[in-house]
């Protein structure tokens, strides 16, 4: 009888190795933020009618709620900000540059059009003290928290 070698069982490789966990998380965050951005659709001249969705960060800094929006290629005259004590709305329109004959274009990807985004603020703010700046395509809005909102913050002792 021929001696049979013992066969080792091979461990199956995971479909998504843990080393790529961060990449996978970023992929899904991007899909949920911009659902169709990962799909490459051919451009059929509809770029002028695409929806513009500026990226927004909202955080607290030195007693203020800070909202930062990426609005590249826009002018401050084309942006409108509306604030209530519990929400903020940023809207605007990215206007198309002077008409260019498309026969000389190699690629046409830039989007133009209007947008409107509304966010609930994490705390109440003083609407009469709001300040904003627009520099290098970044809109920064500083909303001071109300005294009531500041006084609600309590440090909890960890036992």
C-alpha positions as CSV (number, residue, x, y, z in Angstrom):
1,X,0.0,0.0,0.0
2,X,1.2,3.4,-0.9
3,X,1.7,5.7,2.0
4,X,-0.8,8.5,1.8
5,X,0.4,11.9,2.9
6,X,-1.8,13.7,5.5
7,X,-3.6,16.5,3.8
8,X,-3.7,19.8,5.7
9,X,-6.8,21.7,5.7
10,X,-6.4,25.2,4.3
11,X,-8.0,28.1,6.0
12,X,-10.3,30.1,3.7
13,X,-9.1,33.6,3.0
14,X,-11.6,36.2,4.2
15,X,-13.4,38.1,1.5
16,X,-12.4,41.4,3.0
17,X,-9.2,41.1,5.0
18,X,-9.1,43.1,8.2
19,X,-6.2,45.1,6.8
20,X,-8.7,46.7,4.3
21,X,-11.3,47.5,7.0
22,X,-10.6,51.2,6.9
23,X,-10.8,51.3,3.1
24,X,-14.1,49.4,3.2
25,X,-15.5,51.8,5.8
26,X,-14.5,54.9,3.7
27,X,-16.0,53.2,0.6
28,X,-19.4,52.8,2.3
29,X,-19.3,56.3,3.8
30,X,-18.7,57.7,0.4
31,X,-21.5,55.6,-1.2
32,X,-24.0,56.8,1.4
33,X,-22.9,60.4,1.2
34,X,-22.8,60.4,-2.7
35,X,-24.7,57.3,-3.8
36,X,-23.7,57.3,-7.4
37,X,-20.2,58.8,-7.3
38,X,-18.4,55.4,-7.5
39,X,-20.1,54.6,-10.8
40,X,-18.5,56.0,-13.9
41,X,-21.3,57.1,-16.2
42,X,-20.5,58.5,-19.6
43,X,-21.2,62.2,-19.9
44,X,-23.8,63.0,-22.5
45,X,-23.7,66.8,-22.1
46,X,-25.9,66.7,-19.0
47,X,-23.3,68.2,-16.6
48,X,-25.2,71.5,-16.5
49,X,-28.2,69.8,-14.9
50,X,-26.4,67.6,-12.4
51,X,-27.1,68.0,-8.7
52,X,-24.3,69.7,-6.8
53,X,-23.8,68.4,-3.3
54,X,-21.1,70.3,-1.4
55,X,-19.3,68.5,1.4
56,X,-20.1,69.9,4.9
57,X,-18.3,69.6,8.3
58,X,-20.1,70.6,11.5
59,X,-18.2,70.8,14.8
60,X,-17.8,72.8,18.0
61,X,-14.8,75.1,18.6
62,X,-14.3,77.5,21.5
63,X,-18.0,77.9,22.3
64,X,-19.1,78.1,18.7
65,X,-20.8,75.7,16.4
66,X,-18.7,75.8,13.2
67,X,-20.0,74.8,9.8
68,X,-17.5,74.5,6.9
69,X,-18.7,73.9,3.3
70,X,-16.5,73.1,0.3
71,X,-17.8,75.3,-2.6
72,X,-15.0,75.3,-5.2
73,X,-15.5,77.5,-8.2
74,X,-18.3,79.6,-6.6
75,X,-18.5,83.3,-5.8
76,X,-19.7,84.5,-2.4
77,X,-22.4,86.5,-4.2
78,X,-23.9,83.2,-5.4
79,X,-24.2,81.7,-1.9
80,X,-27.0,82.2,0.6
81,X,-27.0,81.2,4.3
82,X,-30.1,81.1,6.5
83,X,-29.9,80.3,10.2
84,X,-32.6,79.6,12.9
85,X,-31.7,78.9,16.5
86,X,-31.7,75.1,15.7
87,X,-30.9,74.7,11.9
88,X,-28.8,76.1,9.1
89,X,-29.5,76.2,5.4
90,X,-26.8,76.7,2.8
91,X,-27.9,77.2,-0.8
92,X,-26.4,78.6,-4.0
93,X,-25.8,78.3,-7.6
94,X,-22.6,77.4,-9.5
95,X,-22.9,79.2,-12.7
96,X,-21.5,77.9,-16.0
97,X,-18.6,79.8,-17.4
98,X,-18.8,81.5,-20.8
99,X,-20.0,79.1,-23.4
100,X,-17.3,77.0,-25.0
101,X,-17.7,74.9,-28.1
102,X,-17.7,71.3,-27.0
103,X,-16.0,70.1,-30.2
104,X,-12.6,71.2,-28.6
105,X,-13.3,69.4,-25.3
106,X,-11.5,66.2,-24.4
107,X,-13.4,65.7,-21.1
108,X,-16.4,67.4,-19.6
109,X,-16.9,66.6,-15.9
110,X,-17.4,69.8,-14.0
111,X,-21.0,70.2,-12.6
112,X,-23.1,73.4,-12.6
113,X,-26.4,74.1,-11.1
114,X,-28.1,74.9,-7.8
115,X,-28.1,73.2,-4.4
116,X,-29.8,73.6,-1.1
117,X,-28.7,71.7,2.1
118,X,-30.3,72.1,5.5
119,X,-28.9,70.7,8.7
120,X,-30.1,70.5,12.3
121,X,-27.6,72.2,14.7
122,X,-26.4,70.1,17.7
123,X,-27.4,72.9,20.1
124,X,-29.2,76.3,20.1
125,X,-27.2,79.3,18.7
126,X,-27.3,83.1,18.8
127,X,-28.6,83.9,15.4
128,X,-27.8,87.6,15.7
129,X,-24.1,86.9,16.3
130,X,-23.4,84.6,13.4
131,X,-20.2,85.4,11.3
132,X,-19.0,83.9,8.1
133,X,-16.0,84.0,5.8
134,X,-15.5,82.7,2.3
135,X,-11.9,82.0,1.2
136,X,-10.4,79.7,-1.4
137,X,-13.7,77.9,-2.0
138,X,-14.3,77.2,1.7
139,X,-17.3,78.8,3.4
140,X,-16.9,78.9,7.2
141,X,-19.8,79.9,9.4
142,X,-19.3,80.4,13.2
143,X,-22.5,80.3,15.2
144,X,-22.0,81.2,18.9
145,X,-23.8,78.8,21.3
146,X,-26.5,80.4,23.5
147,X,-25.7,80.8,27.2
148,X,-28.4,78.3,28.0
149,X,-26.8,75.7,25.7
150,X,-23.4,76.4,27.3
151,X,-24.8,76.0,30.8
152,X,-26.3,72.6,30.0
153,X,-22.9,71.1,29.5
154,X,-22.0,69.1,32.6
155,X,-18.7,67.2,33.2
156,X,-19.4,63.7,34.5
157,X,-17.1,62.1,37.0
158,X,-16.1,58.6,35.9
159,X,-15.9,56.1,38.8
